Amino acid sequence: MSESIKNASRARRARKIRYQISGSGVGHRLQVHRTNLHIYAQILDRDAKVVASASSAELEVRKALPNGGNVKAASEVGARIAQKAKEKGLEQVAFDRSGFKYHGRIKALAEAAREAGLQF
């Protein structure tokens, strides 16, 4: 599968997800982005302003885990973003996976965030 087709498919999925989130009535969304080396999560309000963020590129996570591009790192980031959200008083968010398939690292981050008390 060529790279342009993969990117177009991900962009299409991302548009569809964001459209569904905009109609859901949930005020904040947990947006996830992954690269080969790291995974990033941030909670955005309706105006797309960052409320809380966590990533495997953060110093504390890098000290604990040598590799930021695996399921273990994604689970750690999920737990950290849920903790930061609860500190800000957020319990309910919408999960925006940015067109990535709900599989592997994305799934691990989501499950860790749910276990830490974030609802979506």
Secondary structure per residue as TSV (DSSP state, phi and psi in degrees):
chain	resnum	aa	ss	phi	psi
A	1	M	-	360.0	129.3
A	2	S	-	-74.2	157.4
A	3	E	H	-63.4	-37.4
A	4	S	H	-68.3	-34.6
A	5	I	H	-69.1	-40.7
A	6	K	H	-62.8	-44.1
A	7	N	H	-65.7	-39.0
A	8	A	H	-65.6	-39.1
A	9	S	H	-65.8	-42.3
A	10	R	H	-65.4	-40.5
A	11	A	H	-63.5	-39.5
A	12	R	H	-64.4	-45.0
A	13	R	H	-62.7	-39.5
A	14	A	H	-63.8	-42.9
A	15	R	H	-62.0	-43.2
A	16	K	H	-63.4	-43.6
A	17	I	H	-63.6	-46.3
A	18	R	H	-65.9	-33.9
A	19	Y	H	-64.9	-42.8
A	20	Q	H	-65.5	-38.5
A	21	I	H	-67.2	-39.8
A	22	S	H	-64.3	-29.0
A	23	G	T	-90.4	-3.3
A	24	S	T	-81.6	-22.6
A	25	G	-	86.8	1.0
A	26	V	-	-78.7	134.2
A	27	G	S	-73.9	-34.3
A	28	H	-	-121.4	153.2
A	29	R	E	-130.5	143.3
A	30	L	E	-95.4	107.1
A	31	Q	E	-99.2	133.4
A	32	V	E	-120.0	138.7
A	33	H	E	-135.1	139.4
A	34	R	E	-128.3	146.8
A	35	T	-	-125.4	-179.1
A	36	N	S	-66.1	-31.8
A	37	L	S	-95.8	-30.8
A	38	H	-	-143.2	169.5
A	39	I	E	-131.7	139.5
A	40	Y	E	-125.6	142.4
A	41	A	E	-138.1	138.6
A	42	Q	E	-145.7	147.5
A	43	I	E	-103.3	125.5
A	44	L	E	-115.7	146.5
A	45	D	-	-88.8	-174.8
A	46	R	T	-61.5	-27.8
A	47	D	T	-88.3	11.6
A	48	A	-	63.4	30.3
A	49	K	-	-94.0	137.3
A	50	V	E	-74.1	125.4
A	51	V	E	-96.0	-43.0
A	52	A	E	-151.5	152.1
A	53	S	E	-147.3	155.5
A	54	A	E	-153.7	150.1
A	55	S	E	-156.0	164.8
A	56	S	T	-78.5	-5.4
A	57	A	T	-87.4	-6.5
A	58	E	S	-67.1	149.2
A	59	L	H	-60.2	-42.4
A	60	E	H	-63.4	-40.2
A	61	V	H	-71.1	-39.5
A	62	R	H	-65.8	-33.2
A	63	K	H	-69.1	-38.0
A	64	A	H	-77.8	-36.2
A	65	L	-	-124.4	123.6
A	66	P	S	-69.7	-30.0
A	67	N	-	-115.2	123.5
A	68	G	S	-93.4	1.4
A	69	G	S	-110.7	36.0
A	70	N	S	-131.3	178.0
A	71	V	H	-65.6	-36.5
A	72	K	H	-62.7	-43.0
A	73	A	H	-66.0	-39.1
A	74	A	H	-63.1	-39.1
A	75	S	H	-64.1	-40.9
A	76	E	H	-63.5	-42.1
A	77	V	H	-65.8	-39.1
A	78	G	H	-60.9	-43.2
A	79	A	H	-66.8	-39.3
A	80	R	H	-67.4	-40.6
A	81	I	H	-69.3	-35.5
A	82	A	H	-66.4	-40.4
A	83	Q	H	-63.2	-44.1
A	84	K	H	-66.3	-36.1
A	85	A	H	-66.1	-42.9
A	86	K	H	-65.3	-33.9
A	87	E	H	-63.3	-32.7
A	88	K	T	-84.6	-3.9
A	89	G	T	88.3	18.9
A	90	L	-	-99.6	130.8
A	91	E	-	-116.3	-36.6
A	92	Q	B	-112.5	127.2
A	93	V	-	-139.5	165.7
A	94	A	E	-101.9	141.2
A	95	F	E	-93.4	114.5
A	96	D	E	-108.8	105.6
A	97	R	-	-90.3	8.5
A	98	S	T	56.3	33.7
A	99	G	T	85.5	-6.9
A	100	F	-	-74.5	145.4
A	101	K	-	-67.9	144.8
A	102	Y	S	-76.6	84.5
A	103	H	S	-163.6	148.9
A	104	G	T	64.0	-120.9
A	105	R	H	-67.5	-35.7
A	106	I	H	-65.2	-44.0
A	107	K	H	-65.0	-40.8
A	108	A	H	-64.2	-41.3
A	109	L	H	-63.5	-45.0
A	110	A	H	-64.0	-44.0
A	111	E	H	-66.4	-38.2
A	112	A	H	-66.9	-37.9
A	113	A	H	-66.6	-39.3
A	114	R	H	-65.1	-43.1
A	115	E	H	-63.4	-30.7
A	116	A	T	-82.4	-0.5
A	117	G	T	110.5	1.6
A	118	L	-	-83.8	137.0
A	119	Q	B	-108.8	129.3
A	120	F	-	-159.5	360.0
